[in-house]
């Protein structure tokens, strides 16, 4: 199998896995749980201010990347491609992976111990597909708002899906 055939096969398998995960999630009435997390939604739910600190370039575990800053509809919770439209770029990144080419670091926002992709969604997707444990990333960390009295956390039963922080966001394998 030549490289182009391999890249096409990889994307086809990744899309097949994404579709299967979507069907299983619908059957289990867990469709929302298969969605990639939106940074803005999580930040709003956790009352995180715009206090940010640039942490520089770091090595980040791929399993800690749980969401997206703006493209949460294009990939599922496991960063599998949810749309065929991402295929061209996904295949280009996959081809670079197979050739062992260096790629620029992804850009991530960090919130508690979870990371959200600003730039590099396809690179994260290909890394997860190939079980690459870490990626190089430029990290910006967000800090919670400082207040005199803590905001009471609502429970999940009261409708707050983010109760308990972002630790509940670990993506399935």
N, C-alpha and C positions, 0 to 999 in steps of 0.2 A: 504494500500500500504506500503510495507516495504521500508527501506531506499535505498536499491539498485534499486528498481523499481522507487522510487522518483528521484534519481540521474539520472537514464537513461532517465526518462521523462523530467527532467529539461534540459538535454543536447539536447534532440530531439527538444524541444520547442525553445531553444536558436538557434540551427542550422536552424530550420524552419524560425525563424524571420530573421536571417542573409540572407538566400536565398531569402526571400521575399523582403527585403531591396535592395538586389543586382539586382533583376529583376526590381523593381520600378526605381532604379537609371539608369539602362540601357534604360528603356522605356523613361525616361525623358532626356536621353543623359547626365546624370550626374554621369556616372560611376566613374570618378576620385574623385568626392566629397564624395563617400561612403568609400573611402580608409582611413585607419588609417594614420595619418601624420608621416612622417619620420623626426626624430630630425635633422639628418645631412642635409637634404634638407632645412628645415626651418632655421637652423643656418646659412647655406651658403647664403640663400636669404636675411636674415636680417643682414648679415655681423657681426655675433657675434663671438668674439674671443674665445680663449680657456681659458679665465679668469674665473676660477671657485672658488666657496667658499662653503665649506661643512657647511650646516645649521643644521645638526643633525637630530634627529627624530622629526617629526611633524605630526599633524593630517591634512590631505589634503582632500578637497572635491572631490569626485569621478568625478563630472562634469567638474572639471578643468583639468583632465587627458585627453589629446587630441591626444597623439601619442606614438611612440615607438622609441627606440634607435636602435633596430635591428630586430624586429619581426613584422614589420608593415604589412606583407602579411598574417599573420595568424588570424588576427582579423579585423573586419570592424570598421568604424568610431565610432560606438557605443560600441565597444569592444565585439561585439557578435562574436562567433567563426566562422571564414570564411572557415575553413578547418576541415574536419572530423578527420584529424590526431591529432588534439589537444584534442580529446575526452578523452583519458585515464587520462591525468593529470587534465583536466577540471573537470571530474567526481570525482577525488580524492579530489580536493579542494572543490567541492560542497558538498561532503560527510562530510568533516571537518566543513563546514559552518553549515550544518544541525545538527551536533553534538555539535555545539558551541565551537569547539576547537580553541585555540589560534594559530594563524599563525604568522610567522615572518613578520616584516614590509616589504613592497615593497620598491624597490629602484627607485627613480625618479630623473630626471634632471628637473630643473625649468628654464624656459626662459620667461621673463616678467611675466605674470600671468598664464601661461600655464605649464603643467607638461607632461613629456614624460617618459614612463616606460623603465627602464634599466633591472630590474628583478622583476617579479611578475605579468606578463601579465595575467595569468590564475586567480590569486587572484583578479585583477581588473575586469576581465570579469565576474566572479561569483558575485562580489560585485554589479556591475552594473545590472546584471540579477535580483538580489534580491532587487534592489532599496536601497542598503545600501548607506547612504549619504556620509560617510567619510571612509578613510582608514589610518592606521598608515604607515608612510613612512620615510625612510632615504633620505634626500633631498640634492642635490648638485645644487647650483644655478650658472647659466652662466650669464656673464655681457657683454654688447655690447662693441665693440672696441672703444677706445678713439681716436678721430682724431681732427685735427685743423679745418677742414671744414666738415660739415655734408654731407653725401652722399644723393643726391636727390632720393626720393622714386619714383619708377615708379608706374603708376596707374594699376589697374587690367586690364583695356582695352588695355594696352601695354603688357600684358602677365605676369605680376608679380602677381601670386596668393597669395602672402604673403604681398602685400601692406597693410599698416595699422597695421602691427604687427601680433601677434598671436591671437588677440582677435577674429578674424574671424573664429577660429577653434572650437568654442563651438560645441561639438558633439550633434546630435539630440537625442531625447529620444524615 
